[in-house]
Structures are given as C-alpha cells and as structure tokens.
Amino acid sequence: MVERNSARDGSFEKLRCDICESSCCVETEMTLTKKDAERIDALGYKRLEYLIKGSDNFCELRNIDGHCFFYDPETKLCKIYEARPDGCRYYPVVYNARKRKCVLDDDCPLREKVSRQEMRKVCHKVKKNVETLMMEAQRSDGAC
C-alpha cells in the first residue's frame, strides 16, 4: 500500500516501508546534494556522521549495520523523513543514464503501485537532481 496525499514538493508520500522491509534503505547508495546536506545539518547532524565520499566525488549516505544511517530498524521508518534527501523523496523513480530516461527502480517491491502519471510528474525533478549532483561532483563542490 502507498499512502498518498498532495505533497507540496512533488514527492511520493510515505511508502509503507514496514510492508516491503525498506529495501531502498538497505545498502543504500543514495547521493546527496549540498541542499540535502544543509537540510539534514539543520537538524543537528554532523556530515562526518552520515556522509561518505565515493571515489567518483559523489557524496552518499553512510550505511550502518547494512542500512541507511537514518533508517530505524525497530520502527522501520526514516528518522529524518521530513528533511530526507531529494533522491529519497522521488524514489522509486530513478534516472537510468544508459536509457537516458526515468524508470522505476527494479529493487523497489512497491514500484507497481506508482502510476505512469506519477512517474512523469516526478521525472523532471529527478533529472534536475541528477544534473545538480553531476555539477557538484565535477566541481568537487558537493556535500562532502
């Protein structure tokens, strides 16, 4: 089941991760923009705690015990849901560089609950996020 309402940021509302075991939060490689990190910093977290820099200059969420730093395995919820990174907001819509288009992530068990209309609504935001990430990585000006 997908919970829905009119999210102002165009994101999907909370997917019932307690049903799907939060596969998107396990061994995550979620990349963050500077704006994402600034939102999280405002909650009192330190970047050294939750970020790692990949060899490709992208800043990613740190995994702790096999899951995202912010995932609470007891409640199966995100500790920073309201301030979560944009990539998390738009998931399971991801950008496939080889196909040069937005697709639904095969790893998400709830992907079939996302309509084509919803995917199209979010795709331009996903593309913009990827552009920002690429620009920050090229300039070595990312969140890390």
C-alpha positions in Angstrom: 0.0 0.0 0.0 1.2 3.5 -0.8 0.0 6.4 1.3 -0.9 9.4 -0.8 -1.8 13.0 -0.4 -0.8 16.2 -2.1 2.9 16.6 -1.3 4.0 20.2 -2.0 7.4 19.1 -3.1 6.1 16.7 -5.7 7.4 13.7 -3.9 5.7 10.5 -3.2 4.1 10.2 0.1 5.3 7.6 2.6 5.6 4.2 1.1 4.7 1.6 3.6 8.3 0.5 4.2 7.1 -1.6 7.1 5.5 -3.8 4.5 8.4 -4.1 2.0 11.2 -4.2 4.6 12.6 -0.9 3.3 14.7 -2.4 0.6 15.6 1.1 -0.6 17.2 1.8 2.8 19.4 -1.3 2.8 22.9 -1.0 1.5 21.9 2.4 0.1 24.0 4.4 -2.3 21.8 7.5 -2.1 23.7 10.5 -3.3 23.2 13.9 -1.6 23.3 17.5 -3.0 24.6 20.4 -0.9 21.0 21.4 -0.3 20.1 17.9 1.0 23.1 18.1 3.5 22.1 21.6 4.6 18.6 20.4 5.4 20.0 17.5 7.4 22.6 19.7 9.1 19.8 22.0 10.3 18.5 19.0 12.4 21.8 18.9 14.3 23.5 16.1 12.5 27.2 16.3 11.5 28.2 15.4 8.0 31.0 13.2 9.2 28.4 11.1 10.9 26.1 10.5 7.9 28.1 11.1 4.7 30.8 9.3 2.8 32.6 10.5 -0.3 32.7 8.0 -3.1 35.6 7.6 -5.5 33.5 9.3 -8.1 33.3 12.5 -6.0 29.6 11.9 -5.1 28.6 12.2 -1.5 26.5 9.3 -0.3 24.5 8.4 2.8 26.6 6.2 5.1 25.4 2.7 5.8 25.4 1.5 9.4 24.9 -2.3 10.0 23.8 -2.7 6.4 21.2 0.1 6.2 21.0 3.9 5.8 22.3 5.9 8.7 18.8 7.4 9.2 16.8 4.2 9.0 15.4 3.0 12.3 15.2 -0.8 12.1 12.9 -1.0 15.0 10.2 1.3 13.7 11.2 0.7 10.0 10.9 4.4 9.4 13.2 7.2 8.4 14.4 9.3 11.3 14.6 12.4 9.1 11.6 11.8 6.9 10.6 15.5 6.6 14.2 16.5 5.7 15.1 13.5 3.7 17.3 13.8 0.6 15.6 14.6 -2.7 16.6 11.3 -4.1 14.6 9.6 -1.3 11.7 11.9 -1.9 11.4 10.8 -5.6 12.2 7.2 -5.1 11.4 4.7 -6.6 11.7 6.9 -9.7 15.4 7.0 -10.7 17.3 8.2 -13.7 18.7 5.5 -16.0 21.7 7.1 -17.7 22.1 4.3 -20.3 18.4 4.6 -21.4 18.5 8.4 -20.8 15.2 8.4 -19.1 13.4 8.0 -15.8 12.5 4.5 -14.8 11.1 2.8 -11.7 13.8 1.0 -9.7 13.6 -2.7 -10.0 14.7 -3.1 -6.4 11.5 -1.5 -5.1 8.8 -4.1 -4.3 6.2 -1.3 -4.4 7.2 0.0 -7.8 4.0 -1.4 -9.3 2.0 0.9 -7.1 3.4 4.0 -8.9 1.4 5.1 -11.9 2.9 6.4 -15.2 1.3 9.7 -14.4 3.0 9.9 -11.0 6.3 8.9 -12.6 6.0 11.6 -15.2 5.1 14.2 -12.6 8.4 13.5 -10.7 10.7 12.8 -13.6 11.7 16.4 -14.3 12.7 16.8 -10.7 14.7 13.6 -10.8 16.6 14.8 -13.9 17.2 18.2 -12.2 18.6 16.4 -9.1 20.9 14.3 -11.3 22.1 17.5 -13.1 22.9 19.2 -9.7 24.7 16.1 -8.4 26.8 15.9 -11.6 27.7 19.6 -11.5 28.7 19.4 -7.8 30.8 16.3 -8.4 32.6 17.8 -11.4 33.4 20.9 -9.4 34.3 18.9 -6.3 31.7 21.2 -4.7 29.3 18.6 -3.2 28.0 18.0 0.2 31.2 16.2 1.5 
